[in-house]
Amino acid sequence: MINAILVPGRPDKDQHYNQNVPSNSENYWFSWLKRQLIIHDLKADAIEPPMPFRPSYDVWKKEFERFDITPDTILIGHSCGGGFLIRWLSENNISVGKVLLVAPWINPDNNPESDTADFFTFTIDPDFPKRTAGVQIFISEDDGAEVVTTVEILKDSVPDIRIHEFEHRGHFTEKSFPELLQEIV
């Protein structure tokens, strides 16, 4: 059975604890995408690790691996969630389906304000796309400098990645994302 696992990014602490803001896995285009995948008869889950504003790789990994991960599993990550998937795929010799990284971020400047500790202490495996059904990156020209740098690092170190470039989409925080859905289904 084809399934999809969505990995949201790292919210700000204030955003995480604001009861007027949807949970991380329901914010932006996540709830819309989950519904669209269900309509297309795909099982869709999203991780919701505790305290995502201070990501711990081991905590995120445990939350992620509680779902079935098979060669038919589609992985979708946004921002820090995309960075998580890059690390997980680099460190695990597992075959998966399509991998879609939206504005992936790996804290390339090791900015301490990001409070990611050792979350991104890893070496990117340039061969990880060979264990997938294809890796695609979605990037907007007006996203933050660290996201643009992350994508440049990936372009330089990992062959076989397809890049979708957009204008005026920022960090992809809209309520829907039809271009992403089109690449999934």
ABEGO torsion letter per residue (X at the ends): XBBBBBBBBBBBAAAAABAABBBAAABEAAAAAAAAAAAAGBBBBBBBBBGAABBBAAAAAAAAAABBBBAABBBBBBEAAAAAAAAAAAABBBBBBBBBBBGBBAGAAGBAAAGAEAAABBBBBAAAAAABAEBBBBBBAABBAAAAAAAAAAAAABBGBBBBBBBGAEAGABABBAAAAAAAX
